[in-house]
């Protein structure tokens, strides 16, 4: 008998293994696949435009250079975000705005919006007003019930919830923000997520345990995993009962039944 799996199937950065990450090309491709949601990252440009891009520096993915803190929207839009895609990409791709992505996928899939921190010379910060900008765009497009706002900057999550209680939020959890070996670590994590007002815990798959999954569900949270890039691993975590799986290779979901 074929087993059925019930979980949200999420294309990481639109499916970064299949198309240039965080570009409209990637999100268009994701819409042709068996996914329930796309995940993306947002920063604010120097002139306060909300852009979809992962890194703080643009050089890894584009033909430009510089830190987003120092770059205006016009310059960012002039760059080719497909410049370094492995094997090449047939057409240049602009860095999109959050509004452009939301309008593209509305009515088709949900969106996991990761609010990024600024970082320059090793120093992390928060973009002033980024929570307000994200909420404004989600409202404008009419997708309040179809986004999940996530962040490693946990302080931004209750702010989003205060601005718009109808938006779901999730705490991103990795070894950088949670020591799973500390005494009472699991219960402390659950207390922290509850205090943040989140509905979700979105976890680095390397930290996953069955005990953590049970604890999350007992506390009323949903648990999502990232980044799960093999079919065997997807089957394993889906079988364990996680609530979402994020992958660079969303074409793998078609192999499930």
C-alpha positions in Angstrom: 0.0 0.0 0.0 1.3 3.5 -0.8 1.7 5.7 2.2 0.1 9.2 2.2 2.1 12.1 3.7 0.5 15.2 5.0 2.8 18.2 5.5 3.4 21.6 3.9 5.8 21.2 0.9 8.0 24.3 0.8 10.3 25.5 -2.0 13.4 27.0 -0.4 14.1 30.4 -2.0 11.8 29.2 -4.7 13.7 26.0 -5.2 17.4 27.1 -5.2 18.6 23.8 -6.7 16.4 24.3 -9.8 16.6 28.0 -10.6 18.4 31.1 -9.4 17.4 31.5 -5.8 14.9 34.2 -4.8 14.1 35.3 -8.4 10.8 35.4 -10.2 12.2 32.6 -12.4 12.5 30.4 -9.3 9.1 31.2 -8.0 7.4 30.7 -11.4 9.1 27.3 -11.6 7.9 26.4 -8.1 4.3 27.1 -9.2 4.7 24.2 -11.7 5.6 21.7 -8.9 3.9 19.9 -6.1 4.4 22.6 -3.5 2.1 24.3 -1.0 4.4 27.2 -0.2 7.5 29.1 -1.3 10.1 30.5 1.1 11.9 33.7 0.5 14.2 36.3 2.3 13.7 40.0 2.7 16.0 42.9 3.3 15.6 46.7 3.1 17.7 48.6 0.6 19.5 51.8 1.7 16.5 53.8 0.4 14.1 51.5 2.2 12.8 49.3 -0.6 11.8 45.7 0.5 13.8 43.3 -1.7 13.9 39.5 -1.9 17.5 38.4 -1.5 19.3 36.1 0.9 22.8 37.4 1.5 23.8 40.7 3.1 26.4 41.1 0.4 25.4 40.8 -3.3 28.6 39.4 -4.8 27.8 35.6 -4.3 24.7 35.7 -6.5 25.0 38.7 -8.7 27.4 40.6 -11.0 27.6 43.4 -8.5 29.3 44.1 -5.2 28.5 45.7 -1.9 26.4 45.4 1.3 22.7 45.9 1.0 22.9 48.5 3.8 24.9 50.7 1.4 23.0 50.0 -1.8 20.0 51.8 -3.3 17.2 50.0 -5.0 18.1 51.3 -8.5 21.5 49.8 -8.3 20.2 46.5 -6.9 17.7 46.3 -9.7 20.4 46.8 -12.3 22.1 43.5 -11.2 21.7 40.1 -12.6 20.7 37.8 -9.8 21.3 34.7 -12.0 24.9 35.6 -12.8 26.4 32.7 -10.8 23.8 30.0 -11.1 25.6 26.7 -11.6 25.5 25.8 -15.3 24.3 29.3 -16.3 20.8 30.7 -16.8 19.4 31.7 -20.2 18.1 35.1 -19.1 19.2 37.7 -16.6 17.1 38.0 -13.5 16.4 41.1 -11.5 16.3 41.1 -7.7 12.5 41.2 -7.1 10.5 43.1 -4.5 8.3 41.3 -2.0 5.2 42.8 -3.7 6.2 41.3 -7.0 6.6 37.8 -5.5 3.4 38.0 -3.5 1.4 39.1 -6.6 2.9 36.3 -8.6 2.0 33.5 -6.2 -1.2 34.8 -4.7 -4.0 32.3 -5.1 -1.6 29.5 -5.8 0.7 28.9 -2.8 1.4 30.3 0.7 4.6 32.3 1.4 7.2 31.8 4.1 8.8 35.3 4.6 12.1 35.3 6.4 12.9 38.7 7.8 16.7 39.0 7.6 19.0 40.9 9.9 21.4 43.4 8.6 25.1 42.5 8.9 28.2 44.5 8.2 31.8 43.8 9.3 30.5 41.0 11.4 28.0 43.1 13.3 24.4 42.2 13.2 21.5 44.6 13.4 17.8 45.1 12.6 16.5 47.0 9.6 14.4 49.9 11.1 10.8 49.5 10.1 11.2 46.2 8.3 8.3 44.6 10.2 6.0 47.4 9.3 7.0 47.2 5.6 6.4 43.5 5.4 3.0 43.7 7.1 2.0 46.6 4.8 2.9 44.6 1.7 1.1 41.5 2.9 -2.0 43.6 3.6 -1.9 45.4 0.3 -1.9 42.1 -1.6 -4.6 40.5 0.6 -2.5 37.5 1.8 -2.8 37.9 5.6 -4.0 34.3 5.9 -1.4 32.9 3.5 1.9 33.9 4.9 4.2 32.7 7.7 6.7 35.3 8.9 9.9 33.7 10.2 13.2 35.0 11.5 16.3 34.3 13.5 15.8 37.8 15.0 13.2 36.6 17.5 12.6 40.2 18.6 10.8 41.0 15.3 8.2 38.2 15.6 6.1 39.7 18.5 6.3 43.0 16.7 4.8 41.5 13.6 2.1 39.8 15.7 1.3 43.1 17.4 1.0 44.9 14.1 -1.2 42.2 12.5 -2.4 39.3 14.8 -3.8 37.5 11.7 -0.3 36.8 10.3 1.3 33.5 11.5 4.8 33.7 12.9 7.5 31.1 13.4 10.8 31.1 15.3 13.8 30.0 13.3 15.9 27.7 15.4 19.5 26.6 14.8 22.6 26.0 16.9 23.3 29.7 16.7 20.2 30.6 18.7 19.5 27.5 20.8 21.9 25.1 22.7 20.1 21.8 22.7 22.6 20.3 25.1 21.9 22.8 27.9 20.0 21.6 31.0 16.3 22.1 30.5 16.9 23.2 26.9 13.8 21.7 25.3 11.3 23.1 27.9 13.1 26.5 27.8 12.7 26.6 24.0 9.0 25.9 24.3 8.6 28.7 26.9 10.5 31.1 24.7 8.4 30.4 21.6 5.2 30.7 23.5 6.3 34.1 24.9 7.0 35.2 21.3 3.4 34.5 20.4 4.4 32.1 17.5 2.4 29.3 16.0 5.5 27.6 14.5 9.0 26.4 15.2 11.1 26.2 12.1 14.1 24.0 12.8 17.4 23.2 11.3 16.9 19.5 10.5 20.2 18.6 12.2 18.6 19.5 15.5 15.5 17.3 14.9 14.5 14.6 17.4 11.3 12.7 17.9 11.2 14.1 21.5 11.3 17.7 20.2 8.5 17.0 17.7 6.3 15.5 20.4 7.1 18.4 22.7 6.2 21.0 20.0 2.9 19.3 19.3 2.1 19.0 23.0 2.6 22.7 23.4 0.4 23.5 20.4 3.1 24.4 18.0 3.7 23.2 14.4 7.2 22.1 13.5 8.9 22.7 10.2 12.3 21.5 9.0 14.9 23.0 6.7 16.8 22.4 4.5 15.9 18.8 3.5 17.5 17.9 0.2 17.2 14.2 -0.4 14.1 12.1 -1.1 15.0 9.6 1.6 15.3 12.4 4.2 12.0 13.9 3.1 10.3 10.5 3.5 11.9 10.0 6.9 10.8 13.4 8.3 7.4 13.2 6.7 6.9 9.8 8.2 7.9 11.2 11.6 5.0 13.6 11.4 6.6 17.0 10.9 4.3 19.8 9.7 6.4 21.3 6.9 9.5 20.4 4.9 11.6 23.0 3.1 13.9 21.9 0.3 16.1 23.3 -2.5 14.8 20.5 -4.7 11.0 20.8 -4.6 10.8 18.5 -7.7 11.4 15.7 -5.2 7.9 16.1 -3.7 6.5 14.5 -6.9 8.1 11.3 -5.9 5.9 11.1 -2.8 2.3 9.8 -2.9 
